[in-house]
Amino acid sequence: MSQEEEPGYETPPTHDLLGLLLRNRRPPGPFHQVWPGLFVGDVATAKDKVLLGALGVTHVLNAADGPQHIDTGACFYGDTDIVYYGVEAADHKGFDLSPFFGPAAQFIHDALAQKGKVLVHCARGISRSAALVLAFLMIRERLSLADAIKAVCNHRNILPNAGFLRQLHQLDVSLAPERSRT
């Protein structure tokens, strides 16, 4: 029985979640597959169309979209068949990323349901992109936040900023009753 099925599951406090994020760190790399068909990576990976083709990436979610961040956009991938989705997020604890959790999770889910492969990236592939991938695993794969962190950290070092971690904590609290009913 997983923890989300246990009666009385409570979302761990953020300091415990931070401990999970910092445990068993792995050597850094530009990208890692963290879930079947789902990669988390950095800007260099996102801009390497040859590598994306070799990986079989069909969809790119840029968690640092926009002219002030990583301005690739759909036009950048115009000479490929890659489907693009951009989230214009700043990597600071005061930025509210939570309105993007649902749409990003849906984008990833739809791509994977079509047997596609998704790269979710930001500048370094550690905070913004990781937070959106964790939200996907919680919303669409029905993992608790702790289980989602463990799943991703088995493959890649991530460290969502303190604000994003609080928002993910709130998401976990809101999803817990639904997970316990199923």
Stockholm file with secondary structure:
# STOCKHOLM 1.0

chainA/1-182         MSQEEEPGYETPPTHDLLGLLLRNRRPPGPFHQVWPGLFVGDVATAKDKVLLGALGVTHVLNAADGPQHIDTGACFYGDTDIVYYGVEAADHKGFDLSPFFGPAAQFIHDALAQKGKVLVHCARGISRSAALVLAFLMIRERLSLADAIKAVCNHRNILPNAGFLRQLHQLDVSLAPERSRT
#=GR chainA/1-182 SS CCGGGSTTCCCCCHHHHHHHHHTTCCCCCSEEEEETTEEEECHHHHHCHHHHHHHTCCEEEETTBSTTSBCCHHHHTTTSCCEEEECCCCCSTTSCCGGGHHHHHHHHHHHHHTTCCEEEECSSSSSHHHHHHHHHHHHTSCCCHHHHHHHHHTTCCCCCCHHHHHHHHHHHHHHHHHHHHC
#=GC SS_cons         CCGGGSTTCCCCCHHHHHHHHHTTCCCCCSEEEEETTEEEECHHHHHCHHHHHHHTCCEEEETTBSTTSBCCHHHHTTTSCCEEEECCCCCSTTSCCGGGHHHHHHHHHHHHHTTCCEEEECSSSSSHHHHHHHHHHHHTSCCCHHHHHHHHHTTCCCCCCHHHHHHHHHHHHHHHHHHHHC
//
